[in-house]
């Protein structure tokens, strides 16, 4: 059950990544 939730979160992040500026996510990942 938990893996399904994690997978859904990854998908949401992937979709959000396509709709936001790359620099924004780069800064978030490095922080």
N, CA and C atoms as a LAMMPS dump frame, in Angstrom:
ITEM: TIMESTEP
0
ITEM: NUMBER OF ATOMS
93
ITEM: BOX BOUNDS ff ff ff
-5.0000000000000000e+02 5.0000000000000000e+02
-5.0000000000000000e+02 5.0000000000000000e+02
-5.0000000000000000e+02 5.0000000000000000e+02
ITEM: ATOMS id mol type element x y z
1 1 1 N 0.84 -1.208 0
2 1 2 C 0 0 0
3 1 3 C 0.872 1.254 0
4 2 1 N 1.924 1.209 0.813
5 2 2 C 2.79 2.379 0.95
6 2 3 C 3.501 2.688 -0.366
7 3 1 N 3.926 1.639 -1.055
8 3 2 C 4.656 1.864 -2.311
9 3 3 C 3.783 2.562 -3.341
10 4 1 N 2.48 2.296 -3.282
11 4 2 C 1.557 2.94 -4.217
12 4 3 C 1.498 4.442 -3.946
13 5 1 N 1.504 4.812 -2.675
14 5 2 C 1.469 6.225 -2.295
15 5 3 C 2.752 6.916 -2.733
16 6 1 N 3.877 6.252 -2.529
17 6 2 C 5.16 6.829 -2.914
18 6 3 C 5.24 7 -4.425
19 7 1 N 4.736 6.02 -5.149
20 7 2 C 4.767 6.093 -6.614
21 7 3 C 3.911 7.247 -7.106
22 8 1 N 2.751 7.433 -6.49
23 8 2 C 1.855 8.524 -6.865
24 8 3 C 2.526 9.869 -6.606
25 9 1 N 3.257 9.962 -5.492
26 9 2 C 3.958 11.198 -5.156
27 9 3 C 5.023 11.51 -6.199
28 10 1 N 5.74 10.476 -6.632
29 10 2 C 6.773 10.658 -7.652
30 10 3 C 6.154 11.176 -8.946
31 11 1 N 4.995 10.626 -9.304
32 11 2 C 4.308 11.056 -10.527
33 11 3 C 3.894 12.516 -10.411
34 12 1 N 3.356 12.892 -9.245
35 12 2 C 2.929 14.276 -9.034
36 12 3 C 4.12 15.221 -9.13
37 13 1 N 5.249 14.815 -8.554
38 13 2 C 6.446 15.643 -8.615
39 13 3 C 6.936 15.774 -10.054
40 14 1 N 6.837 14.693 -10.801
41 14 2 C 7.28 14.707 -12.196
42 14 3 C 6.42 15.66 -13.015
43 15 1 N 5.114 15.628 -12.78
44 15 2 C 4.194 16.513 -13.494
45 15 3 C 4.453 17.964 -13.108
46 16 1 N 4.637 18.202 -11.814
47 16 2 C 4.887 19.562 -11.338
48 16 3 C 6.202 20.079 -11.91
49 17 1 N 7.177 19.184 -12.048
50 17 2 C 8.484 19.552 -12.57
51 17 3 C 8.365 20.108 -13.991
52 18 1 N 7.451 19.562 -14.761
53 18 2 C 7.276 19.989 -16.147
54 18 3 C 6.604 21.349 -16.23
55 19 1 N 5.932 21.756 -15.149
56 19 2 C 5.173 23.008 -15.169
57 19 3 C 5.867 24.128 -14.389
58 20 1 N 7.073 23.847 -13.901
59 20 2 C 7.808 24.861 -13.147
60 20 3 C 9.166 25.12 -13.794
61 21 1 N 9.804 26.206 -13.39
62 21 2 C 11.107 26.535 -13.95
63 21 3 C 12.165 25.564 -13.422
64 22 1 N 13.006 25.024 -14.299
65 22 2 C 14.041 24.058 -13.901
66 22 3 C 14.941 24.588 -12.786
67 23 1 N 15.288 25.871 -12.856
68 23 2 C 16.174 26.453 -11.847
69 23 3 C 15.563 26.347 -10.455
70 24 1 N 14.247 26.472 -10.37
71 24 2 C 13.57 26.387 -9.08
72 24 3 C 13.801 25.02 -8.454
73 25 1 N 13.674 23.967 -9.241
74 25 2 C 13.824 22.602 -8.716
75 25 3 C 15.285 22.287 -8.419
76 26 1 N 16.189 22.847 -9.221
77 26 2 C 17.612 22.62 -8.968
78 26 3 C 17.99 23.186 -7.601
79 27 1 N 17.502 24.386 -7.299
80 27 2 C 17.788 25.006 -6.01
81 27 3 C 17.187 24.191 -4.875
82 28 1 N 15.995 23.655 -5.07
83 28 2 C 15.312 22.887 -4.028
84 28 3 C 16.074 21.594 -3.742
85 29 1 N 16.557 20.928 -4.785
86 29 2 C 17.244 19.653 -4.62
87 29 3 C 18.584 19.827 -3.918
88 30 1 N 19.269 20.914 -4.199
89 30 2 C 20.592 21.139 -3.607
90 30 3 C 20.489 21.58 -2.155
91 31 1 N 19.406 22.212 -1.795
92 31 2 C 19.252 22.733 -0.439
93 31 3 C 19.146 21.612 0.582
